Amino acid sequence: MNKSLSGISHPKSHRVIREENVVAVSPGGVLEVRGDSFEAVLQISQEVIAAYWADCEGSVGQHLVRSVSRQPNHALARFRRSVETSVPDDLPLMEHFQEVAATLVSGQYAFVLEDVPVDSYVVEQEVRPEVTLDITRFYPGFGAMVATHPRAALSRLTIDRHAQAIRRGERPAVITVSHDKAWAEFIIDGHHKLHAYQRENVAIRRLNIIRRQSSRATLQDLLSFLADRDLQKHLRENRRAD
């Protein structure tokens, strides 16, 4: 693992193209990621969409719970254009991804544009119509990307379109968010692009948005998100005290 000037660690297998410090001040920001070393919570408009925490049953295993009734992609669709095209070499990340930055709640972030291995670990989401939450156990690591959109719901035509662009040399970005102690990143845009990169066997161009000095979600926020009583019990018993 190597370290940049900003103090953020990156796996040696990742090629960091550019890294910028960004201060988000948009009054319309809706996207927030919170957590500590073994926990991350993704919120849209203060509603919990996905969360993971230590399962206390193995070596840094995690319980991951995601909403399947509402996808963050819908709330964040307005920045579609900025993530469809490659980032010009002479354009600051903040300027190219200004619509992305406008979705963030106020705070300090790092924007890290990087190429990650095509075989990076992706925690997929399943479609389970009979439930409202997707519950998964997984083992995170540097570069692990947590899907927030079911693979079965993706459009083959859209994947084909991105694959053609990648073959032409375009490098559209998959957008992930995490906090500065996180072990995994939530995908908020780019599920189709991710699978196009994998199909073309090309390193995945990713913009990882890293929240600095994030706060933790409250226990009540998480308990209200978890309808499953066993998960509520597990969280109460194993989560580090606020």
C-alpha positions, 0 to 999 in steps of 0.5 A: 500500500502506498500513500499520497501527499494527502495522507490517503492510502492506496493499494499498490495495484491502483494507479492514481491519476489525480487527487484533489482536495475539495470543499463542498458547500452546495445548499442542495447537497443530498449525499452523505457517507458516515462511519468509522473503521468498521462501519459505513452508512450511505444516506440520500436526503438523510435517508439510510440507503445502505450500511455495513458494520463488523459482523464479529463472526470472523476476520473483519467480516461485515454485515451489509444491508441495502435498500431494494425499494429505492436506488440512489441512482435515481436521486443523483441522476442529474450528474449523468453527463459529467460521468459519461465522458473522459476527464480532460487532462487540463481540467480540475476534477472539481470543475469536470465533476461539479454536478457530482460535487453539488450532490454532496452535503457540505464538508471536506472531501478528496476526489481521487481519480484512479484506474483500479484492476478489472478484477476488483472485488465487487459486492453485487446486489440481488433482486429479491422482490419479496423483501425490501432489504438486501442482506449480505455478509462480505469481507471488505478490502481496499478496492472493494466496491459495494453495488447499490443497483442489482446486476439483473436490472442493468440494461445490456444495451447500455453496457454495450454502448459503454463497451463501444466507447471504451474500445474507442479509448473513452474512459468514463468514470465509475463513481464511488463514495467512502469515508477516510477510514472506510474498507469499501466504497459504495457505487453511486453511479456507473454500474453499467460502466463497471460491467463494460470495463470488465467485459472489455478487460480494461482497468476500471476508471473510478472517481472515489469521493472520500469524505474526510473526518466523517461523523458516525450515523446514530444507532437510532438511524440504523435501527430504524433502517433495519426491519429485521429483528435479528439484525437489530439485535446484532447491531445493538450487541456488537456495535461500538458505543457512540 
